[in-house]
Amino acid sequence: MTDNAFLEARGIGKQFGGVTALADVDMDIRRGEVLALLGDNGAGKSTFVKVLAGAHRPSAGTIAIEGRPVSLASPQDAAAAGIATIYQELALSENLSVAENVYLGREDVRRILGIPFLKRAEMRRRVGVLLDELDAHIPNPDMPVGGLSGGQRQAVAICRALNLDARLVIMDEPTAALAVAETRKVLALVRRLAERGCAVVLISHNIADVFEVADRMVVFRRGRKIAERRRADTDPEEIVSFITGAHPSLRSLEHLG
């Protein structure tokens, strides 16, 4: 097992009929690190993330978590393994409060004479602690989500992942459609997640955002992992050249089609 690796993927492949969406992808995802997945639409990054999230079963390869082989055959398997995925749509209920959204589907209850009652005070307290730890700037867990900004909604989704004891949080385009100020708040949330010891996987098309928060970057092209760089060892120009296929090292791969 690689030092500090939470998850190790080896030889991951995925086919849809005769179409190869992923081919022989190796990747380590480490605790306390932000890993950015980059590539054009259809490059394979979203398919790879769906394999980790249990939404797609791989056609080839193995996955180990903390050194132990696992089968992520469903989203429930992924959640049980400590993997949470925050999709771009967020899947929040606007008519419910922040606390209710964080606990949605996993409400804390006590039974009195066999009748279940929500532990509302405890739920609010727990959510308040999480919001404070993330410095999320949501003053009241009883606020309806419908009145929150885009950045605040991302904070609610992150709190829900942490409340599920997630150790790997996958974020799909978390800053898409956000204004500059809200984007900076969300990027700060991403960094705080990593500082808590979570492994974070970030899918983004925004190179500037990636260079602000990512420790490591992986580029996908035509279903393959074609490059891996630490932020300190690369620059935006090199990463863009990998994404577009212009990097000299890709000539042989491009000939393969």
KAGIMO-V133159 format. One record per helix or strand. SS is the DSSP state (H for helix, E for strand). FROM is the first residue (numbers start at 0). TO is the last residue. If there is no record, write none. Layout:
BEGIN
ss={SS SS}
from={FROM FROM}
to={TO TO}
END
This chain:
BEGIN
ss={E E E H E E H E E H E E H E H H E H E H E E H H H}
from={4 18 33 44 59 67 74 82 96 97 108 114 119 143 144 149 167 179 198 206 215 223 230 235 247}
to={15 29 37 51 64 69 79 85 96 101 111 117 133 143 146 162 171 194 202 212 220 229 232 243 255}
END
